[in-house]
Amino acid sequence: MKIIFAGTPEFAAVALNALHAAGFEISLVLTQPDRPAGRGMQLQASAVKQFALAHDIPVAQPVSLRLDGKYPEIAQEAHRLLRATPHDAMVVAAYGLILPRSVLDMPRRGCINIHASLLPRWRGAAPIHRAIEAGDAETGVTIMQMEQGLDTGPMLLTQRLPIAPCDTTASLHDKLAKMGGAMIVDALRKLARGELPATPQPEAGVTYAAKITKEEALLDFTQSADSLARKIRAFNPFPGASALFNGVPVKIWRAEAAPPSPVANPGQVLAADAHAGVLVVCGNGVLRLTELQKPGGKRLPASEFLKGFPMEGGRFG
């Protein structure tokens, strides 16, 4: 089976690697244009492009595929390339561009998406973050047939995964990426044999995973310790939860809910030492901060962080 693959970040690159290793013929890769990144803001190729170039797979990077959009000439050229490229199906994983009907209808066996949630829960851009933030007990991967709606297409394969109490978006991403890679290989093999029935998504249980914004990263200690601990895990590694300590922005990378304490105002630091960590009063409960980062510094365990940034008696907020 010949495949066109469309994806951009590491999640997609893991799937592309799995398809390549399984022996599928990948005739073309679509990925987002190179973006500035790093301290020097140099143009950097996506993880998918880097894999494709390393394995001599042709790459195209159109800024749009919409013939009625802002760049119709670029979209027309991309359409010509897609029509000229032999393929049976298109596999899509975290591509980042909308596929119009004209593209969805091109492959003989359709466009198949790898989505990191148990659809219809967490349709949209940030399903891993939102599952952790909401306190979901489990998540998973859904392989789905794409249609024009936002992650609304029929489901082809689903696999579940418990969310561990210590999971961050980074750790859960890696588990789901590996799972998605194995599942898309299985799905395409079944598709080639005509053994991949489609199941419509249920109407009940639909939720949307809105894109993460940096503005969400500022912690509000009037919230409960449990909800803040989930938010910190959900925003690790991006954008990284933060809070103002005596006016100084501090990144908080790891934390856990601690036993209740005497009554105090939210944001008040109850203790800050190598043994206890940094204990902060919340609207309900206490949050123990265990990994922090000051401006211009490195991520450090609380015991090391406090050596150069004392917090005893201070206040967040």
Residue pairs with C-beta under 8 A, 6 or more apart in sequence:
1 24
1 25
1 88
1 89
1 109
1 188
1 191
1 192
2 24
2 25
2 26
2 27
2 86
2 87
2 88
3 19
3 24
3 25
3 26
3 27
3 87
3 88
3 89
3 90
3 91
3 188
4 26
4 27
4 28
4 29
4 30
4 82
4 85
4 87
4 89
4 90
4 91
4 107
5 12
5 15
5 16
5 19
5 26
5 28
5 29
5 30
5 48
5 90
5 91
5 92
5 93
6 29
6 30
6 31
6 90
6 91
6 92
6 93
6 95
6 97
6 99
7 13
7 15
7 16
7 29
7 30
7 31
7 48
7 91
7 92
7 93
7 94
7 95
8 31
8 32
8 46
8 47
8 48
8 94
8 95
8 96
9 46
9 47
9 48
9 94
10 47
10 173
10 177
11 93
11 94
11 116
11 173
11 176
11 177
11 180
12 31
12 47
12 48
12 93
12 94
12 95
12 114
13 46
13 47
13 48
13 50
13 51
14 177
14 178
14 180
14 181
15 91
15 93
15 114
15 177
15 180
15 181
15 184
16 26
16 29
16 48
16 51
16 52
16 93
17 51
17 181
18 181
18 182
18 184
18 185
19 26
19 91
19 181
19 184
19 185
19 188
20 26
20 51
20 55
20 57
22 185
22 189
24 185
24 188
26 52
26 57
27 58
27 85
27 86
27 87
28 57
28 58
28 59
28 60
28 81
28 82
28 85
28 87
29 48
29 49
29 52
29 57
29 58
29 59
29 60
30 59
30 60
30 61
30 62
30 78
30 95
30 97
31 46
31 48
31 49
31 52
31 59
31 60
31 61
31 95
32 46
32 61
32 95
32 96
32 97
33 61
33 63
34 43
34 44
34 45
34 46
34 49
34 61
35 43
35 44
35 46
36 42
36 43
36 44
37 43
37 44
38 44
45 53
49 59
49 61
51 57
52 58
52 59
53 59
58 85
60 78
60 81
62 71
62 74
62 75
62 77
62 78
62 97
63 71
63 74
64 70
64 71
64 74
64 75
64 78
64 97
65 75
65 78
65 79
65 97
65 98
65 99
65 100
65 103
66 72
66 75
66 98
66 100
67 75
67 76
67 79
67 100
67 102
68 100
69 75
79 102
79 103
82 103
82 106
83 106
87 107
88 107
88 108
88 109
89 107
89 108
89 109
89 110
89 111
89 112
89 188
89 191
90 103
90 106
90 107
90 110
90 111
90 112
91 111
91 112
91 113
91 114
91 184
91 188
92 99
92 111
92 112
92 113
92 114
92 146
93 113
93 114
93 180
93 184
94 114
99 111
99 146
100 148
101 148
103 111
104 110
104 111
104 146
104 147
104 148
109 191
110 145
110 146
111 145
111 146
112 143
112 144
112 145
112 146
112 156
112 184
112 187
112 188
112 191
113 143
113 144
113 145
113 146
113 151
113 153
114 141
114 143
114 180
114 183
114 184
115 123
115 127
115 141
115 142
115 143
115 144
115 151
116 127
116 128
116 139
116 141
116 173
116 176
116 177
116 180
117 123
117 127
117 128
117 131
117 139
117 140
117 141
117 142
117 209
118 138
118 139
118 140
118 142
118 158
118 160
119 142
119 144
119 151
119 155
119 158
119 201
120 151
120 152
120 201
120 202
120 203
120 204
120 205
120 206
120 207
121 131
121 136
121 205
121 206
121 207
122 130
122 131
122 139
122 207
122 208
122 209
123 150
123 151
123 152
123 206
123 207
123 208
123 209
124 150
124 151
124 208
124 209
124 210
124 211
125 209
125 210
125 211
125 212
126 209
126 210
126 211
126 212
127 139
127 209
128 139
128 169
128 172
128 173
128 176
129 169
129 209
129 212
129 234
129 235
130 207
130 209
130 210
130 234
131 139
131 163
131 172
131 209
132 163
132 167
132 168
132 169
132 172
132 230
132 233
132 234
133 230
133 231
133 234
134 230
135 226
135 227
135 230
136 163
137 162
137 163
138 160
138 161
138 162
138 163
139 160
139 161
139 163
139 172
139 176
140 158
140 159
140 160
140 161
140 176
140 179
141 158
141 159
141 161
141 176
141 179
141 180
141 183
142 155
142 157
142 158
143 155
143 156
143 157
143 158
143 180
143 183
143 184
143 187
144 151
144 153
144 154
144 155
144 156
144 201
145 153
145 154
145 156
145 198
146 153
147 153
150 208
152 201
153 201
154 198
154 199
154 200
154 201
155 198
155 199
155 200
155 201
156 187
156 191
156 196
156 197
156 198
156 199
157 183
157 186
157 187
157 190
157 196
159 179
159 183
161 172
161 175
161 176
161 179
163 172
164 171
166 233
167 175
167 233
168 233
168 234
168 236
168 237
169 233
169 234
169 235
169 236
169 237
169 238
170 236
170 237
187 196
190 196
212 235
212 238
212 239
213 239
214 239
216 235
216 239
217 235
217 239
217 240
217 241
217 242
218 241
218 242
218 243
218 244
219 228
219 231
219 232
219 241
219 242
219 243
219 252
219 316
220 228
221 228
221 243
221 266
221 267
221 280
221 281
221 282
221 283
221 287
221 316
221 317
222 266
222 282
222 283
223 282
223 283
223 284
224 282
224 283
224 284
224 285
225 257
225 258
225 282
225 284
225 285
225 286
225 287
226 257
226 284
226 285
228 241
228 255
228 282
228 287
229 255
229 256
229 257
229 287
231 241
232 241
232 252
232 253
232 254
232 255
233 254
235 241
236 253
236 254
240 251
240 252
240 253
240 293
241 251
241 252
241 253
242 249
242 250
242 251
242 252
243 249
243 250
243 252
243 316
243 317
244 250
244 316
244 317
245 311
245 314
245 315
245 316
246 314
246 315
248 294
248 295
249 295
250 292
250 293
250 294
250 295
250 309
250 316
251 292
251 293
251 294
251 299
252 289
252 291
252 292
252 293
253 291
253 292
253 293
253 299
254 289
254 290
254 291
255 287
255 288
255 289
255 290
255 291
256 287
256 288
256 290
257 285
257 286
257 287
257 288
258 279
258 285
258 286
258 287
258 288
259 286
260 285
260 286
261 270
261 279
261 281
261 286
264 270
264 281
265 281
265 315
266 281
266 282
266 283
266 317
267 280
267 281
267 315
267 316
267 317
268 280
268 281
268 315
268 316
269 278
269 279
269 280
269 281
269 311
269 312
269 313
269 314
269 315
269 316
270 279
270 280
270 281
270 286
271 277
271 278
271 279
271 312
272 278
272 279
272 302
272 306
272 310
272 311
272 312
272 314
273 306
273 312
274 302
274 303
274 306
276 288
277 288
277 289
277 290
277 302
277 303
278 288
278 289
278 290
278 292
278 302
278 306
278 311
279 286
279 287
279 288
279 289
280 286
280 287
280 288
280 289
280 316
289 302
290 301
290 302
291 299
291 300
291 301
291 302
291 305
292 299
292 300
292 302
292 305
292 309
293 299
293 300
293 305
294 305
294 308
294 309
297 308
